[in-house]
């Protein structure tokens, strides 16, 4: 399995993965997270252009996609019903989706992100919809700690998590 930055040529193979993820979420009690075609092709193209979109491939087939963004996330500035574990530098995982072919893709992507972030001295944050019980379980099983609720720009609440591992992080 290889995780690498996505390129513009990958876009047409990435978008069906998001279509499948939206359908999967709707079938599993989370019909309101990625509505209205989000993430749209323009969102993913912007992630690719910024160098933040990653794909997990095996033998040329994309099995998972996600954005990993280093630096402050504006929607994480305010957290309700809790607090971040630390204010140390962090990267954020967004828009993770699996093609649904191989099991355990989120765990593999998380482990890769953890190694990369740890090597750069960054913590790791992620959020998910309050109805996305499947992702909440995966996030918590990987050792992320629930920190509280953040709100997207449109005011929609998301459960926020953080994972630390560096010596000196509390």
N, C-alpha and C positions, 0 to 999 in steps of 0.2 A: 504494500500500500504506500502510495506517495501523496504527500500534501504539498501543493505548490500554488503560487499566485496564478489566478485565472487571467487569461488574455481575452481580447475582443473576439477571437474566433471561438471561444468557449461559450459565449452568450446563448447561442441557439440550443446548446445542450444543457445549459443551466436552467433556463426558464421552465421546462417541463418538470423539473424537480420541485420547483416552487408550486406549480399547479398541483402536483401530487401531494405536497405537504399541506396545502390549503384544504384539499379534499379529505385527507387523513384527519386533520384537526377537527373539521366539521363533523366527521363520523364518530369522533371520540370526545364529544362534549365541549368542544372549543370552536364554535362556529363564528365567533365575533373577533378573533385575533387578526387575521390577515384578510380583511374584507376589501372590496373594491379593487381587486387585482393587485394589492400590495403583497410583496414588493413588485413593483412594475419593472419592466425592462430598463427604463431610464434610471431607476434606483440602482440596479445591479451594474449597469454600464458605468454609472458614476463610481461605484465601489471599485470596479476594475480599473478605471482611469486613475483613481487615487492610489491604487496599489494595495487596497484593503480586502479584496475578494480572493478567497482561497478555495481550491477544489481538492477533494480527496479522490484519487484515481487509482485504478488497478487495470492493467492491460488496456489503457487508453479509454476506459469507461469511467465517467464521473459518478461517484457513489454518494457524495455529500458536498455541500457548499456552505460557506459561512463568510462573514466579514469579521476581521480582527482589526480593531482600530486602537492605536496607541495614543495616549493623551486624554485630556479631560473631555468627558461627554457632557454637553450642556444640560441634558435631561437628568443627570446624576447629581447636579449641584445641590438640589434640595431633596431630602429623603424624609418621609413621614413614618411614624410608628416604629422608629428605630434609628440606627446610625450605622455609618460605614465602620468597618473594623479599623481602618486607618486612612489617613489622607495621603499616604505615599503614592507615587506615580503608579498608574494602572493602564491596562489595555481592556477593551470591552469586546465581547463576542456579541454579534448581532446577526440576525437573518440566517440562522442555522437551519438547514433542511437536508433530509436524506432522500435518496432515490428509492428507499424501501427494499433494496435487493439484498444487501448484506446487513446482518444485525450488528449492533454495537458501534455504529458510525459516530454517534455523538461522543461516546467515551474516547474513541481514537482521536477525534478532533480536539477534545478537551485536553487530552494528554499532550498532544503536539503543541497546543497553545501554552500549556503550563511550562513545558520545557523551554519554549522560545521566550516567554515572559520572564521566567526565572533567570535565564542566561543574561537578560538585559536589566534585571533588577526591578521588574514591574510586578505588581499584583495583577489579579484578573477579576473582572466583574462581568456579570450577565444579568439580564432580566427576562421575565416571561409573563405572559398574560395570566391573570388570576384563575382562568378556567383551563389553562394548559397543564392539567395534572400529570400528563405523561412527561413533559419536559421538566416540570418541578421535581419529579421523582429522579429523573436522570441527573439533573443538576445536583440535587442533594446527595445522591448515591456517589457522586464523584468527589464529594467533600466540600462543596461550596456551602457557605453559611448564609442563611437568610438574614438580611440586614434591615428590611423595611419595604416601604412602597415608594416608588418614584412615579412621576407622571410624564407622559409624552407631551410634545408640544401642543397636541389637541386636548390635553387634560386627562386622557385615558390612563388609568392606573396600571402599573406593572409591579410584580414582585421582584425585588432586587436582591442579588446575591453577590458575595465576594469570596475569593479564595486567596489565602496568603501562604507562603512557605519559606520566605527568606528569613535568615537569621536576623534578628532585630525587629521583625514585624511582631506586633503583639496580637 
